[in-house]
């Protein structure tokens, strides 16, 4: 299955949270896995631990771009 784009992922995510109650991340993860009919072997896959570094680098780029300093 191809990776869903932002809009395809966001709608079921927001629907899962629409009741204004607190939700544990594993519960929302389960809802999204069901929505996209992911097989158990795909759900069991883990992403690289380097993703945190990648997210930080993107955030840092955004901060640099939108800083008040120019």
N, C-alpha and C positions, 0 to 999 in steps of 0.2 A: 504494500500500500504506500502511495506517495505521502510525503509529509504534508499535512494540511496547511494552507496559508492562514494568515492572521484572522481573516474574517470567518473562515470555516471553523476555526478553533474557538474564536471568541464567543460566538452565539451560544453554543452548548455550555460553555463555561459560565456565561452570565445567567443562563436559564437555571443552571444548577445552584446558583447563589441567589436567585430571585425571591426566595422566601424570607429574606432578611434575618435569617438565623445564622449563628456561627457554624462553620463547616471545617472539619479537619481536612488537611491537604490530601491524605490517602483516600478519603471519601470522594472528593472532587476528581481525583485521579481515576478512581473506579468508574465514575460517571462518564468521564471523557473516553476511557478505554471501551466502555460499552457503546457509547455513541458512535465511535469510529470502528466498532467491531474488530478490535485488535485481537489476534490470536494470543493465547497464553505465552507462547515463546517470544513474541514481540514485547509483551508487557514485562516479561522477566528480564529483558535486556537492560543493561545499565549504561548510562553515558559516561564518557571519560571524566575523571576527576578534574581535568583541566578546564572544564566548562566555567568554573568560578573565575579563573584567571581571564578567560575570554570575555565574560560578562563585565568584569571589572575594567578591562581595557576599553570596551565599547563605552561604558559609562564615563570613563575618564575622558575619552574623546568628546563625548557630548558636553561634559563639564567645561572642557577647554574651549569648545566652540561657542558655548552660551555664557561664558563668564562675563562679568560686568567690566572687566579690564580691557575689553576690546576684542 
